[in-house]
Amino acid sequence: MYPVSDRFLARLAESHQVATEVKLFLTDGRVLDVEHTGGSVQVDRQQAIRRTCTVTVADPSLIPRTPADQLATNGARLRISRGVYYGDGSSELVPLGVFRLDEVGGDVNDGPVTLSGKDLSAVIQDDQFTDPWTSSGTAVAAVTALVQRSLPDVEVVSTIVDVAIGRRVFDIEADPWAACKEIAAAAGAEVYFTPDGTVTITTLPDILTTTPVWEVAAGEGGVYIRANRGMSSAGVKNGILARGENTADNVAPVRALVTDDDTSSPTYWGGPFGRRPRFYSSPTLITTGACTAAGTLLLAQAKAPNASGDISSLPNPALEAGDVLRVTHPDGSRELQQPASFTVPLSEDGDFPISTISAKEDA
């Protein structure tokens, strides 16, 4: 979760006035404060581009009409924040993302106008290789080189133990952002743009060992609205066979089978659920440990749909996909859940639905 004050979290459960801010950074150097009437930021960790946005404005003058307008708009960026007013003249805002402005459209006379954008991973994704690209060395260095190839000024922050990777040649037309994700997986890590516009390389928190960052509780003073609970075996896998073979570095083939070894799990490998493996291979994997790390990361994603919980709460703009939440239901039962996707509104009203990737009972 994005760092916020205890006062901020307490305020979310109270009646309060929402503070929002949208700034438009045009390519000619102008920075505009965008007066907006609505919109939202969508966050989904299962998508290659994690954050997308829409902003609704009343002013049709934002629609580019002349070549100069178009030049200033193409490649422009949006910076969006949401927070709370405290009623004493102070406020606290948290960033929701830095976005490349991709679409502007609406009624040219009366409005409204809709601005749409994607986080800056879209810049890397679209900058496809026009020559073969070779990644080698360590995972963090290789990802950093790919990110800064397209965005030289973007900071890359790593919280992982760096590992060596095998030499990997990406072909012409390949997707550099997909390459970043493949390389990060060799270290058992995810890579994505954070709300403040930096890139992070980090591991998915363990739901059973990580302290919850926020409590979604029913009752007086809580932010809980409603919840659904479900199970599905469609597409669920309970084992990952990760393999690496790298003839360029003259490295012997390596492999690791990572399975759901929790005997109490409904997807226990070899239990009633059976054995349902998925296969993954990459030249970046040059040790058994790297295969195990990649397999562990992918297994968390592959078995996630088996147990899911969809909850609605009062909005928390500081939330990040993958955070560990404690959910207390009206009957007093508790669960630990990790958000997979949610939508943060830019308006005062509206629920805050959260789809989760896993749900575990909390003692």
Residue pairs with C-beta under 8 A, 6 or more apart in sequence:
1 213
1 214
1 316
1 318
1 319
1 320
1 323
2 94
2 95
2 194
2 195
2 196
2 317
2 318
2 319
2 320
3 318
4 92
4 94
4 318
5 92
7 86
7 92
8 83
8 84
8 92
8 94
8 318
9 214
9 316
9 318
11 84
11 86
12 84
12 223
12 314
12 315
12 316
13 221
13 222
13 223
13 314
16 84
16 85
16 86
16 87
17 84
17 85
17 87
17 348
18 82
18 83
18 84
18 85
18 347
18 348
19 81
19 82
19 83
19 84
19 85
19 91
19 92
19 93
20 36
20 80
20 81
20 82
20 83
20 346
21 33
21 79
21 80
21 81
21 82
21 93
22 33
22 34
22 36
22 39
22 55
22 78
22 79
22 80
22 81
22 346
23 31
23 32
23 33
23 34
23 78
23 79
23 80
24 31
24 32
24 34
24 62
24 76
24 77
24 78
24 101
24 115
25 31
25 76
25 77
25 78
25 79
26 32
26 72
26 73
26 76
27 71
27 72
27 73
27 74
27 75
27 76
28 71
28 72
30 72
34 55
34 57
34 62
34 78
34 115
35 57
35 58
35 59
36 55
36 56
36 57
36 346
37 56
37 57
37 58
37 112
37 347
38 55
38 56
38 345
38 346
38 347
39 53
39 54
39 55
39 56
39 80
39 115
39 345
39 346
39 347
40 53
40 54
40 343
40 344
40 345
40 346
41 51
41 52
41 53
41 80
41 82
41 96
41 97
41 343
41 344
41 346
42 51
42 52
42 53
42 341
42 342
42 343
43 50
43 51
43 319
43 320
43 321
43 339
43 341
43 342
43 343
43 344
44 50
44 321
44 340
44 341
45 190
45 192
45 321
45 322
45 339
45 340
45 341
45 357
46 301
46 340
46 341
46 357
48 121
48 125
48 177
48 178
48 181
49 118
49 119
49 121
49 122
49 125
49 177
50 119
50 121
50 192
50 193
50 321
51 96
51 97
51 99
51 118
51 119
51 193
51 195
52 99
52 116
52 117
52 118
52 119
53 78
53 80
53 96
53 97
53 99
53 115
53 116
53 117
53 118
54 114
54 115
54 116
55 78
55 80
55 114
55 115
55 116
55 346
56 112
56 113
56 114
56 115
57 111
57 112
57 113
57 114
57 115
58 111
58 112
58 113
59 111
59 113
60 106
60 107
60 108
60 109
60 110
60 111
60 113
62 104
62 113
62 115
63 104
63 105
63 106
63 108
63 113
64 70
64 72
64 73
64 104
65 108
73 101
73 104
75 100
75 101
76 100
76 101
77 98
77 99
77 100
77 101
77 117
77 120
78 98
78 99
78 101
78 115
78 117
79 95
79 97
79 98
79 99
79 197
80 95
80 96
80 97
80 99
80 346
81 93
81 94
81 95
81 96
81 317
82 93
82 94
82 96
82 315
82 317
82 344
82 346
83 91
83 92
83 93
83 94
83 317
84 91
84 92
85 91
86 92
94 195
94 317
94 318
95 195
95 196
95 197
96 195
96 317
96 344
97 119
97 193
97 195
97 197
98 119
98 120
98 193
98 195
98 196
98 197
99 117
99 118
99 119
99 120
100 117
100 118
100 119
100 120
100 122
100 123
101 115
101 116
101 117
102 116
102 117
102 118
102 122
103 114
103 115
103 116
103 117
104 113
104 114
104 115
104 116
105 113
105 114
106 112
106 113
106 114
107 113
119 193
120 151
120 154
120 193
120 197
121 177
121 192
121 193
123 150
123 151
124 146
124 147
124 149
124 150
124 151
124 176
124 177
124 180
125 175
125 176
125 177
125 178
127 149
127 150
127 176
128 172
128 173
128 174
128 175
128 176
129 170
129 171
129 172
129 173
129 174
129 176
130 172
131 172
132 169
132 170
132 171
132 172
133 146
133 169
133 170
133 174
133 176
133 179
134 167
134 168
134 169
134 170
135 142
135 145
135 146
135 165
135 167
135 168
135 170
135 179
135 183
135 284
136 142
136 165
136 166
136 167
136 168
137 164
137 165
138 162
138 163
138 164
138 165
139 160
139 162
139 163
139 164
139 165
139 183
139 184
139 186
139 187
139 189
139 201
139 284
140 156
140 158
140 160
140 162
140 187
140 201
141 162
142 165
142 168
142 183
143 156
143 180
143 183
143 184
143 191
143 199
143 201
144 156
146 176
146 179
146 180
146 183
147 154
147 156
147 180
147 199
148 154
148 156
149 176
150 176
154 197
154 198
154 199
155 198
155 199
156 198
156 199
156 200
156 201
157 194
157 198
157 199
157 200
157 201
158 200
158 201
158 202
159 200
159 201
159 202
159 203
160 187
160 188
160 189
160 201
160 202
160 203
161 187
162 187
163 186
163 187
163 287
163 289
163 290
163 293
164 286
164 287
165 183
165 186
165 187
165 284
165 285
165 286
165 290
166 244
166 246
166 248
166 249
166 251
166 282
166 283
166 284
166 285
166 286
167 246
167 248
167 249
167 283
168 179
168 182
168 183
168 282
168 283
168 284
169 248
170 176
170 179
180 191
181 190
181 191
182 282
182 284
183 191
183 284
184 190
184 191
184 201
185 280
185 282
185 284
185 293
185 294
185 297
185 298
186 282
186 284
186 285
186 290
186 293
186 294
187 201
187 290
187 293
188 203
188 292
188 293
188 294
188 296
188 297
189 201
189 202
189 203
189 293
189 297
190 201
190 202
190 203
190 204
190 297
190 322
191 199
191 200
191 201
192 199
192 200
193 199
193 200
194 200
194 320
195 320
203 297
204 297
204 300
204 322
204 338
205 322
205 323
205 324
205 338
207 324
207 336
207 337
207 338
207 358
207 360
208 336
208 360
210 324
211 324
212 324
212 325
212 326
212 336
213 319
213 323
213 324
213 325
214 316
214 319
214 323
214 325
214 326
215 222
215 325
215 326
215 327
215 328
216 222
216 223
216 224
216 311
216 313
216 325
216 326
216 327
216 328
217 223
217 224
217 326
217 327
217 328
218 224
218 328
218 329
218 330
219 328
219 330
222 328
223 313
223 314
223 316
224 311
224 313
224 327
224 328
224 329
224 330
225 311
225 312
225 313
225 314
225 351
225 352
226 311
226 312
227 309
227 310
227 311
227 312
227 327
227 329
228 309
228 310
228 311
229 308
229 309
229 359
230 307
230 308
230 309
230 310
231 266
231 306
231 307
231 308
232 305
232 306
232 308
233 273
233 306
234 305
235 305
236 267
236 276
236 302
236 303
236 304
236 305
236 306
237 276
237 277
237 278
237 299
237 302
237 303
238 259
238 260
238 267
238 268
238 269
238 273
238 275
238 276
238 277
238 299
238 302
238 303
239 257
239 258
239 259
239 260
239 269
239 275
239 276
239 277
239 278
239 299
240 257
240 258
240 259
240 277
240 278
240 279
240 280
240 294
240 295
240 296
240 298
240 299
240 302
241 255
241 256
241 257
241 277
241 278
241 279
241 280
241 295
242 255
242 256
242 257
242 258
242 280
242 281
242 282
242 285
242 291
242 292
242 294
242 295
242 298
243 253
243 254
243 255
243 279
243 280
243 281
243 285
243 291
244 251
244 253
244 254
244 255
244 281
244 282
244 283
244 284
244 285
244 286
244 287
244 290
244 291
245 251
245 253
245 254
245 281
245 283
246 283
246 285
246 286
248 283
249 286
251 286
254 285
254 286
254 287
254 288
254 290
254 291
255 288
255 291
256 288
256 291
256 292
256 295
257 277
257 295
258 292
258 295
258 296
258 298
258 299
259 269
259 270
259 275
259 299
260 267
260 268
260 269
260 299
260 303
261 268
261 269
262 268
263 271
265 271
266 272
266 273
266 306
266 307
267 273
267 303
267 306
269 275
278 298
278 302
280 294
280 295
280 298
282 294
284 290
285 291
285 294
300 357
300 358
301 357
304 340
304 357
304 358
307 358
307 359
307 360
308 355
308 356
308 357
308 358
308 359
309 327
309 335
309 337
309 356
309 359
310 353
310 354
310 355
310 356
311 327
311 337
311 353
311 354
311 356
312 351
312 352
312 353
312 354
313 351
313 352
313 354
314 352
315 344
315 345
315 350
315 352
316 352
317 344
319 339
319 342
319 344
319 354
320 339
321 338
321 339
321 340
321 341
321 342
322 338
322 339
322 357
323 338
323 339
324 336
324 337
324 338
325 336
325 337
325 338
325 339
325 354
326 334
326 335
326 336
326 362
327 334
327 335
327 336
327 337
328 334
329 335
333 361
334 361
334 362
334 363
335 359
335 360
335 361
335 362
336 359
336 360
336 361
336 362
337 354
337 356
337 358
337 359
337 360
338 356
338 357
338 358
339 354
339 355
339 356
339 357
340 355
340 356
340 357
341 354
341 355
342 352
342 353
342 354
342 355
343 352
343 353
344 352
345 352
